[in-house]
C-alpha cells in the first residue's frame, strides 16, 4: 500500500509505503509522528494526519499493489 500527497499546483509526493510483512517505510521529510498509518489486513489501511496545519492542505491518495 502506498500513500501519496498532492499539494495544490504540485505533483504527487510519496509519503509512505507499507506492507503486511514489513514496517512502514517513510520518505524523507515525512514521519510516523505526523502521518500515522495502520494496516490491519491486506484489504484495509488508514492514514491519520496529526496536528493539522495549513501546510497539510493537499489531496491525499492511496494505491495498492499485488506485487
N, C-alpha and C positions, 0 to 999 in steps of 0.2 A: 504494500500500500504506500502511496506517495501523497504527500500534502504539499500544495503549491500556494503561493501568494502572488496576486497580480495587482500592484498598486495602480492608481489612476494614471493613465497615459504611459504605462510601462509594460515590460514583458513579464512573463511568468518567472517566478523565482522558486526553486525547490527549497522547502523548509526542512522536511524530514522524510526519511523513508523508514519503513518498519516491516517486519515480517513476523510470522508466528514462531520462528525458530531463533531469532536473534534480537538484540536490543535495538532500540530506536537509534537511528544514525542521523544526527543533525548537521546541517550545512553551516559553514562559517557565518557568524552573525545571528544565528538562531540558537535557542536553548530550550531545554525542558522547563526551566523556570518560567518562561514566557509562554511557550507553546507545548502544552501537556497533551500527549497522545496516549490513548488507551485502546487496546485491541483485545477484545475478549475471545474472538474466534476468527476464522478465515473470512467470514461474511460481514463483519461489523467493526468499524473503527470510529473513534470520536476524538476530535481535537478541540481542546479548550484553550482559548486565548485569555491569559490572566492580565489583570491591571491594564485594561484598555486605555489607550490614549488616541489622539487624533492621528498619530503616526501609523497606527494599525489600520487606518482606513484602506480597504482593498477588497477585492473579490478573492475568495479562497476556494480552491478546488481540491478534490481528492481523485486519485486514479488507482486502479488496481491492475495487477498483472498476475497471470498464472505461472510465470517463469521465475 
